[in-house]
Structures are given as structure tokens and as C-alpha cells.
Amino acid sequence: MKIEYLPHTADIRMKIEGSHLEELFRAGVKGMSHILKAGFCDRNVGFDCKLVLEITALDSTCLLIDFLSEALSTSYAENAIFCEVEFLDFTPHHTIAEIRGKKIQGFDEEIKAVTYHEADVCKNNRDQWATLVIFDI
């Protein structure tokens, strides 16, 4: 799993990679959580919040962006940072996942939206699943 933050005007641009699609989605959640609360998921925290998300989309790119958008909305609704994802069902067009996190007092950064701009889930030249994700802040 690889997460890299790239410069982008007025937004946060994140490049993620994974050896399989599920790992790519986990990298997206972890990377987004790091933006919301820097280093939070790196600490050994017990989880006191878990929810199940079910998403259906036309392709894996839309599925990822919709999944991250739902996880972001859930973070704000629950006042929680989600660090762990367990997939109960996963295909390139549909996922059911349990996200686990911990309630917090406040966020370091506010993300307004996860955008489709520049997102394109595909295999790169190292046979890794990869994409860019741009967060509107």
C-alpha cells in the first residue's frame, strides 16, 4: 500500500496504490483519515465506532470515489476518524464494508468533497492498482 500527497491549488491531491482493489480502497480511507486528523490512524487506538457501508457504482473508479465520499460523510456525522476497513463483499461494481474508527473532539482539516476529477482506477506499469484522488478543501 502506498499513499503520496501531491501539490494542487486549493485542494489536496493524493496518489494511492494497492496490490489489489481492496488494498487501494483501504489506502484511500487511511489517506483521507490522515488529512482529517494527521497521524491518528498510526497510533494504537481502540475503535469505539463501526458502521457498515454499502455502495454500488458503474465501475471501480466511481465505486472508490463514492465509497470515500460515504466514509467522509460518516466521519462528520459520527465525529469519528475511520482507520480500518473490512470488506464483507467486494466486486469492482459493489461493496459492503465495515469501517472502524474512534470518536474525536475535532478535525485538523475540513474536506468539503471527494471529487471525480483526475480519478481513474487502473493498473500501473508495476502491476499495482493506482489512482489520484482530489479532495476539495
C-alpha positions as a Markdown table, in Angstrom:
| # | Residue | x | y | z |
|---|---|---|---|---|
| 1 | Met | 0.0 | 0.0 | 0.0 |
| 2 | Lys | 1.3 | 3.4 | -0.9 |
| 3 | Ile | 0.0 | 6.9 | -0.2 |
| 4 | Glu | 1.6 | 10.1 | -1.6 |
| 5 | Tyr | 0.3 | 13.7 | -1.3 |
| 6 | Leu | 0.9 | 15.9 | -4.4 |
| 7 | Pro | 0.7 | 19.7 | -4.7 |
| 8 | His | -2.6 | 21.0 | -6.0 |
| 9 | Thr | -4.1 | 24.5 | -5.9 |
| 10 | Ala | -6.7 | 24.9 | -3.2 |
| 11 | Asp | -7.2 | 21.2 | -3.0 |
| 12 | Ile | -5.4 | 18.2 | -1.7 |
| 13 | Arg | -4.2 | 15.7 | -4.4 |
| 14 | Met | -3.5 | 12.2 | -3.2 |
| 15 | Lys | -1.9 | 9.3 | -5.2 |
| 16 | Ile | -2.7 | 5.9 | -3.8 |
| 17 | Glu | -1.6 | 2.4 | -4.8 |
| 18 | Gly | -2.5 | -1.1 | -3.8 |
| 19 | Ser | -1.7 | -4.7 | -4.9 |
| 20 | His | -5.4 | -5.4 | -5.2 |
| 21 | Leu | -8.5 | -3.2 | -5.4 |
| 22 | Glu | -9.4 | -3.8 | -1.7 |
| 23 | Glu | -6.0 | -2.5 | -0.7 |
| 24 | Leu | -6.4 | 0.5 | -2.9 |
| 25 | Phe | -9.7 | 1.3 | -1.1 |
| 26 | Arg | -8.1 | 0.8 | 2.3 |
| 27 | Ala | -5.3 | 3.2 | 1.3 |
| 28 | Gly | -7.9 | 5.8 | 0.2 |
| 29 | Val | -9.6 | 5.6 | 3.6 |
| 30 | Lys | -6.4 | 5.7 | 5.6 |
| 31 | Gly | -5.0 | 8.6 | 3.4 |
| 32 | Met | -8.3 | 10.6 | 3.8 |
| 33 | Ser | -8.2 | 10.0 | 7.6 |
| 34 | His | -4.7 | 11.3 | 7.8 |
| 35 | Ile | -5.9 | 14.6 | 6.1 |
| 36 | Leu | -8.8 | 14.8 | 8.6 |
| 37 | Lys | -6.6 | 14.1 | 11.7 |
| 38 | Ala | -2.8 | 13.8 | 11.0 |
| 39 | Gly | -1.2 | 10.7 | 12.3 |
| 40 | Phe | -4.4 | 9.5 | 14.1 |
| 41 | Cys | -4.5 | 6.1 | 12.4 |
| 42 | Asp | -0.8 | 5.5 | 13.1 |
| 43 | Arg | -1.5 | 5.5 | 16.8 |
| 44 | Asn | -2.6 | 2.3 | 18.5 |
| 45 | Val | -6.2 | 3.4 | 19.3 |
| 46 | Gly | -9.1 | 1.2 | 20.2 |
| 47 | Phe | -12.1 | 1.6 | 18.0 |
| 48 | Asp | -15.4 | 2.6 | 19.6 |
| 49 | Cys | -17.3 | 3.2 | 16.3 |
| 50 | Lys | -18.1 | 0.8 | 13.5 |
| 51 | Leu | -20.6 | 1.1 | 10.7 |
| 52 | Val | -21.4 | -0.8 | 7.5 |
| 53 | Leu | -21.4 | 1.0 | 4.2 |
| 54 | Glu | -22.9 | -0.5 | 1.0 |
| 55 | Ile | -22.1 | 1.1 | -2.3 |
| 56 | Thr | -23.0 | 0.2 | -5.9 |
| 57 | Ala | -21.4 | 2.0 | -8.9 |
| 58 | Leu | -20.8 | 1.7 | -12.6 |
| 59 | Asp | -17.1 | 1.0 | -12.3 |
| 60 | Ser | -14.3 | 0.7 | -9.8 |
| 61 | Thr | -13.4 | 4.4 | -10.2 |
| 62 | Cys | -16.9 | 5.5 | -9.3 |
| 63 | Leu | -17.1 | 2.9 | -6.6 |
| 64 | Leu | -13.9 | 4.2 | -4.9 |
| 65 | Ile | -15.0 | 7.9 | -5.1 |
| 66 | Asp | -18.5 | 7.1 | -3.8 |
| 67 | Phe | -17.0 | 4.9 | -1.1 |
| 68 | Leu | -14.7 | 7.6 | 0.1 |
| 69 | Ser | -17.5 | 10.2 | -0.1 |
| 70 | Glu | -19.7 | 8.0 | 2.1 |
| 71 | Ala | -16.9 | 7.4 | 4.6 |
| 72 | Leu | -16.2 | 11.2 | 4.7 |
| 73 | Ser | -19.9 | 11.9 | 5.4 |
| 74 | Thr | -20.0 | 9.2 | 8.0 |
| 75 | Ser | -16.9 | 10.7 | 9.7 |
| 76 | Tyr | -18.6 | 14.1 | 10.0 |
| 77 | Ala | -21.9 | 12.6 | 11.1 |
| 78 | Glu | -20.3 | 10.4 | 13.8 |
| 79 | Asn | -17.5 | 12.8 | 14.7 |
| 80 | Ala | -15.1 | 10.0 | 14.1 |
| 81 | Ile | -11.9 | 9.1 | 12.2 |
| 82 | Phe | -12.2 | 5.7 | 10.4 |
| 83 | Cys | -8.9 | 3.8 | 10.1 |
| 84 | Glu | -9.8 | 0.3 | 9.3 |
| 85 | Val | -11.9 | -1.3 | 6.6 |
| 86 | Glu | -13.1 | -4.9 | 6.5 |
| 87 | Phe | -14.8 | -5.9 | 3.2 |
| 88 | Leu | -17.8 | -8.2 | 3.7 |
| 89 | Asp | -18.4 | -8.3 | -0.1 |
| 90 | Phe | -16.4 | -6.8 | -2.9 |
| 91 | Thr | -16.6 | -6.6 | -6.6 |
| 92 | Pro | -15.5 | -3.8 | -9.0 |
| 93 | His | -19.1 | -2.5 | -9.0 |
| 94 | His | -20.4 | -3.2 | -5.5 |
| 95 | Thr | -19.0 | -3.3 | -2.0 |
| 96 | Ile | -20.3 | -3.9 | 1.5 |
| 97 | Ala | -17.7 | -2.9 | 4.1 |
| 98 | Glu | -17.4 | -2.4 | 7.8 |
| 99 | Ile | -15.5 | 0.7 | 8.7 |
| 100 | Arg | -14.0 | 1.0 | 12.2 |
| 101 | Gly | -12.9 | 4.2 | 13.9 |
| 102 | Lys | -12.8 | 6.3 | 17.0 |
| 103 | Lys | -14.8 | 9.3 | 18.1 |
| 104 | Ile | -12.8 | 12.5 | 18.2 |
| 105 | Gln | -13.2 | 16.1 | 19.5 |
| 106 | Gly | -12.3 | 17.9 | 16.3 |
| 107 | Phe | -10.7 | 17.6 | 12.9 |
| 108 | Asp | -7.4 | 19.1 | 11.8 |
| 109 | Glu | -8.6 | 19.8 | 8.2 |
| 110 | Glu | -12.1 | 20.1 | 6.7 |
| 111 | Ile | -12.7 | 18.2 | 3.5 |
| 112 | Lys | -15.7 | 19.5 | 1.6 |
| 113 | Ala | -15.8 | 16.8 | -1.0 |
| 114 | Val | -14.1 | 13.9 | -2.7 |
| 115 | Thr | -14.0 | 14.7 | -6.4 |
| 116 | Tyr | -14.1 | 12.6 | -9.6 |
| 117 | His | -11.6 | 14.9 | -11.2 |
| 118 | Glu | -8.4 | 13.0 | -12.3 |
| 119 | Ala | -9.7 | 9.8 | -10.7 |
| 120 | Asp | -9.0 | 6.7 | -12.9 |
| 121 | Val | -8.6 | 3.4 | -11.1 |
| 122 | Cys | -6.3 | 1.2 | -13.3 |
| 123 | Lys | -3.2 | -1.0 | -13.1 |
| 124 | Asn | 0.1 | 0.9 | -13.4 |
| 125 | Asn | 3.4 | -0.3 | -15.0 |
| 126 | Arg | 4.3 | -2.0 | -11.7 |
| 127 | Asp | 1.1 | -4.1 | -11.8 |
| 128 | Gln | -0.3 | -2.1 | -8.9 |
| 129 | Trp | -3.8 | -0.7 | -8.8 |
| 130 | Ala | -3.5 | 3.1 | -8.6 |
| 131 | Thr | -5.4 | 6.4 | -8.9 |
| 132 | Leu | -5.3 | 10.0 | -8.0 |
| 133 | Val | -7.9 | 11.4 | -5.6 |
| 134 | Ile | -8.5 | 15.1 | -5.3 |
| 135 | Phe | -10.2 | 16.4 | -2.1 |
| 136 | Asp | -11.9 | 19.8 | -2.2 |
| 137 | Ile | -10.9 | 21.6 | 1.0 |
